[in-house]
Amino acid sequence: MKLAFVSLPFVGHLNPMTALARKMQSRGHEVVFVGIPDIEPAIRAAGLTFMPYCENEFPVGSLDHYLAPISRLHGLAAVQNTNLHLTPDLAKVAFEHLPRLIKESGIQALVMDTLHRFLELVPMSLKIPCVHIWTTLPIDGTGTTPACIYDWPHEDTPEARIRNLEGLKKLGGMASPSLDLAKVYAAKAGQQIDWTNPATAVPKLAVIAQTPKEFDFPGIPWPPQFHYAGPFHEGEGHAPIPFPWEKLNGKPLIYTSLGTLVNGLDHVYKTMLEAVGRLSDVQVVLSIGANIDPGRLEPIPANTIIVRKAPQIELLKRAALCITHAGLNTTLESLAQAVPMVAIPIAYDQPGISARIAHHGVGEFVDLDSLSVTNLWELIRKVLTNRSYANRAQYFKEVIAKSRGLDTAADVIERALQRQSTASLPKTA
């Protein structure tokens, strides 16, 4: 079967989506990855066929125009910026160009990033199957648990349910620019959508999350087509990242990263550096990404190595602790190596992931508004010295090893497409 993968153009989304695309390709499916031109190098590096669909609207280099301001935002401001600018612009070009590309290329099914908002309307209008992938923490739309943009704890009370539902309304309101475009597309395509219940626009074939069930909050009443799979991690499909391994001195290692998106806040790095600088008995590797000038972070503690990019999984294999923004990929990669965490959530689903880190006892977190050198240092010492965090992380290492996330997700996709294919066959007398 010829499958098209479509993802938001963020590294944290592309890495798991390309891993899943490679898995489907290894099973004999013809796979193409559709996207804006800026993601082509990452797709080619993964050994996948790339197909651009909006070269005029998103020429090479245009993604930086959207991402540069987001890198210095946090909290709901980052979510609002994305939903006001990048997400609707991506939806607009997808509605305009993707139907033609799908028909001309003979694509038979779509595997899409759930947060590429309302894109499912395209395969629905073309009457081809569509599978949704949650590369991020999935959003519970029932209010049973808090939406992942909040760091609220899980509380099974009427008051908490009311709070959660109010949070969902606020989140839903941020999607209005894309929703307006979706309504126009659906009307032109002759689709009958009950927009008072946007869930009616979501295909019922399969929805897959790379979050392990054991790491989510309990009791969420997911629909039958929802599946927890486990992390979409693989050891290949990425360009090698150089690192000065000879500088590691054998002391307990703390790996530190704020990811690749909302990672441009100088004061957060300065706070981290001052906190870890108090720890003479450890060594620290700090990956700063592309949005920070290292010169602005001086003085650098003697126990710290600063790099722009790091071979994250290889370093986590040696680490005693990860200080993280609580992106889902870094969190799951840490747990896959039994590494406990101290989280500093910045935006998007990171607050909800941080709440789960604390809920499951694999680490602690501090919100950005409360961050200080002293409380970060105290949390680092707490997680490093209390074996309960490492023991809980070890439990999740075993859970993740058993989950076989990529194989589980691929199995679900193939079963769903087979059911769809069988259901569409003409009935015999």
N, C-alpha and C positions, 0 to 999 in steps of 0.2 A: 504494500500500500504506500502511496506517496503522501507523506506527512509534511506539513509546514509548521514550524515552530515560530512563535512571535512572542517577544519579551520586551518589557521596559528596558531602556538602554543603560541601566545601572549595573555596575560590576557585580553587586550582590544578587542581582536577578539573573544576569547572564551566566555566571558560573554554574549554578545548579541547572539552568535550562539547557546549556550546552552539554553538560554531563548527561542529562536525560536524553537529549537528542542523539548523542553518541551511542548511548545504550540501545535506543530504538534502531539506529543504523546498524549496529552490530548484530541485531536480530533479523536482518534482511530487509528492513523497510527502506524505501527511498526517502531520504530526509533532506529538506531544504530549510534554511533559517532565513526568515524574512525580517528586514529591519532597516533602520536609517543607515546611511553610509558610514557614519562614525564607528559603528560596531563591527565593521567588516574585518579588521585585523584580528579581533578576538575570535570571531567565528572561523576564520581561516586557520588560526592557530589550533583550534579544536578539531581540525580535519573535516569540517562540514562545508557543504555548498551554501554560499551566501547569495541572497537575492534582494537587492534594494528595491524600494517601491516609492520613494519620495525624494529623489535626488535634487529636484529644484527647490523644494521647500526646506529641506534639511541637508544642504551641501556639507561636505567634509569640514569639520571644525565648528559647526553650528551648535553642537551639544554643549560645548564649553560656555556658550552664551547663556544657557539655562542653568548649568550646574555651578558656575562660579559664585553667583550670589547665594545659592542654597548652602554652599559649604560653610558660610559664616552665620547661618541661622540656627535656631534650636526650637524645640517644642512645637507648638501648633503653628508658629510662624513658618517653619520649614514645610509642614504639611500643606498649609494654605498656599504658599508660593508655588509648590508643585502642582496643586490642583487648579490654580488660577492660570498658570502659564504652560508648563510642559505637557501635562496630561491632556488638556483639551486640544493643544496643537497637534499632538500625536494622534488623537482620536479623529481630528478633522481630516488629516491626510490619509489615515487608514480607511475612513468611510469613502473617501474620494477615489483612492487608487487600488486598495486591496481586492475588491471584488473582481476587477478586471484581471489582475495578476493571477488570482486563484483560478479563474476560468481558463485563461490562456496557458497556464502552466500545468493544467491537469491535476491540481492538488485535490486529494480525496478526503482529507480530514485536517483539522487544525488543532494543534496543542498550544494553548495560549496562557500567558501570564495573567492570572486573575485580576491583578491591579492595573492591567491595560484596560481601563474602564470602558465598558459597554462594547468592546470589540466583538463580543460573541454575537452581536446582531448581524455581523457580516456572514459568518457561516450559516446562521439561522436563515437569513434571506436567500442564501444559495442552496439551502437544503442539504448541506454536508455536515457530518458529525464534528463536534467540538468537545475537547477535554480541557478543563481548567486546572491550572497548577498554582498552588500557593507556595511561592518561593519564600515568602515572608511568613510571619506568624498569622494563621488564619483568623479572620474577624468573626466573632460570634454575633450573629445578627439577631439573636433572640433576647439578649439582655441577661441571660443566665450568668455570664461572666463579663467583666469589663472589656470594652474594645481595646485593642492592643496599643493604641496611642496614649493610653493612660497607665500609670503605674499603680493603680488601685489594687489592693489585695482581693483575693477571692473570698466573698462573704455570702453565705446562703441565707439571706434575709430579705424581707419585702423592701426594706429601705435601700439595700444594695441594688436590688433589681430596678427600682425606680431610678436610682443614680445611673446605673448602666444604660438604661433606655434613653435617658436624657443625653448621655455621652454619645450614644449612637446617632441621635438626631443632629447633634452638633457636627459630627463627622460626616453625616449624609449631606448636610447643607454645604459643605466644602466642595462637593462634587457637582454642584449645579452647572458650572460652565460646560462640562462634558455631557451632563444630562440633557442640556438644551440641544446640543449637537446630535445626541442619540435620538431624541424625539423627532428631529427633522429627518434623519436617515430612515428611521423606522417608518415614518409616514410615506416617504417616497418609495420605500420597498414594499408598501402594502402590508406591513406587519401590524397585527393587533396586539398592543402591549397595554396592560393595566399599569399605568405609571404611578398609581397610588400604592402599588406593591411591586417595586422594581425587581423582586425575586422572580417574577413571572418572565423576565427577560433573560434569565439564566438557564442555559440548557441543562437538562436533567440526566445527561449521560454519565459523566464522572467528574468528580472534583477531588484532587489529590494534594495533600500537604506533605512537605518534607519534614515537618515537625513530628517527632515521635509522640505517640499518644501519651506515654508516661510523663512527658515533659509539659504537656498542656495542663490547664486547670481541669478538674474532673467535672462530670455531669452535664457537659454541653450536648443538647439534643440535636446532633447533626442529622441531616437527611440521609436516606439510604445510599445515595450516590457519593457520599463523602467518605474519603479513605485517608487515614494516617499511613504514611509510608516509612518515614525515617529519612535521614540526610541523603542528599544526592551528591555524595563525595566520590571522587575517583582520583587516582594518582597521576593521570595523564591528561592530555588535552590543553595544557597551558605552557607558555614559553618559560624556560627555566629562569629563576631569579638569582643573580649572584649575591653572595653574602660572605663577609670576612670571618669564616669559621675559626680561623686561628686566634681571633681575639677573645673567644670564650675561655674563661679561666677555671671552670669547674665548680664555681660557687652555685648555689641554688639560683635558677634562672627565673626572672619575671619577664614575660613577653607582654608588650603593651602596644595597642593599636586602637585608633578611633575610626577605622574603616576607610572607605574611599569616597564617601559622599558628603556628610555633614562633619567634616574633619578640619575646618579652617579656623577654629577658635584658639587663638594664641594662649589666652589665659588658662585654658584647661591643660594644655601641655606644660605650661610653667608650673601650675599647681602639682601636676603629676611628678615633674622632675624634682621639685623641692621636696615632695613627700618621699620619693624613693631615694633621694640623696641622703636621707637620714639613716638608711639601712646599709651599714657597712658590710654586712654578712651575705649580701646577695649581689647578683649582676643583673642588669636590666637591658633589654633590647627594645627600643622605641621606634616603631614604624610611623612616620609622619605623613606619608602620602605626598601629593603634588601641590597642596594648597598652603603650605607653611614655609616660611623662610627660616631655615635653621639658625641663622644669625640672630633672629629675634628671640630665640629661646635661651641664649647664653645668660649666665654660666651653666655649662653642662656638667652634671656630677661626674666624678671620676669613675663611678661604677656603671655608667650608662653608655651604650652604643646607639647612635642615632642613624637610621637609614630611611630612605624614601619608600622603598618597597622591601618586603621581606618574604622569604620562603616560609610562610606561616605554619603550615602543618609540620614541617621538619623542626621548626623551633618549638612548637607546642609539644612535640615528642620528648623534648629535653626540659620542659618548663615545670616549675613547681606552682606557678600562679599565672593567670592571665588578667591583666587590667584591660577592660574592653568597653566599647560603646554599647555592647549587647546587641550587635547585629546578629541575625539568626545564624548565618554561616559561621562566624567566629565562635559563637556560643556552642553550636553543635560540634565544631571541630575541636574545641577545648574539651567538651565532654567525651568525645570519641577517644581522647588521649588521657582521660581521667584527671583533667586539670581544673581545679576550682577557680572561681572568678571573683574579682571586684569590678562591678559594673558602674559606668558613668553614662547613663542613657542620654542621648542628645535629641533624637526626634524619631518620627515614623513609628515602627513597631518596637523600638528599643525600650520604651518604658514598660510595655507589657511583658517583654522578654525578661527584663530585670525583675519584675514582680514574680515571675516564675522561677528565676534563679534563686531568689530568696525563699519562695514558697517550698521549693524542693530541697533546700539546704545545701545547694552546690556553690553558694557564694553569698555575697552581700552587695547592696547597691547604695549609691548616694545620688540624689537628683542634682541637676546642675545648679539650681539656685541655692542649694545647701552645701555645695562643694567648698572645702577649705583644705589647706595643707594638713592641718591637725586631724580632721575627721577622716580624710583619705588615708593618712599614715596609720591611724588606729584600725581602720578596716583591713588594710593590708596585713598588719601584724596579726589581727584576729583570725583571718582566713589562713594565713601561713602556719600559725601555731596550733590551731584547733583541728585535730585530725578528722573530726566529723565531716568537714567540708570535702576533704579528699576522699573519704570513704563513700560519701554520697555520689561524688563525681565518678568513682570507680563503678558504682552500680549503673550509672548511665552509660559508661563505656561498654558494659556488658549488654545493656539494652540495645544500644546502637549497633553493636557487632552482630546481634541476632536479627536486627530489623531488615538488613539487606535492602536499603531504601530504594536504590535504583532498580533492582530486579522487581521489587514489590510494585513500584510505580509502573514499570513497563508491563508487568502482568495485568495490572488493572486497566491500562490503556488498551492492550490487545483484547482482553475480554469484553470491554465496553464496545470497541469497534466491531468485534465479531457479533455481539448481540444486535448492534445497530444494523449491520449488514444483513443478518438473518431476518430481522424484523421488516426490512425494506424489500425482501424478496416477494414477488407476486404469489398470492395464495393459489394453490391448486384445488381443483374441484374434488 
